[in-house]
Amino acid sequence: MRLGMETNARSIVKAVSYRLLGSSVTGLILFAITGKGTISVLGSVADMVLKIGAYFVHERIWDRIQFGRTKPPEYEI
């Protein structure tokens, strides 16, 4: 049962927590492969920064694409 619309703050916190989770998994994988804590921390930080940047660019590109958008009415009173 849905209790209401999601607030912007909730969406932002969910996005950040998901990115932290994903980058942590990347760090664990790097640690399992290399056995080096420094490499796994640096890799997970790089993963987070690069993927946030990639997501921003992705969103800006999609903002320019009309696919899936409804057209505004030609005349409004």
Buried (B, 14 or more C-beta within 10 A) or exposed (E): EEEEEEEEEEEEEEEEEEBEEBBBEBBEBBBEEEEEEEBBEEBBEEBBEEBEEEEEEEEEEEEEEEEEEEEEEEEEE
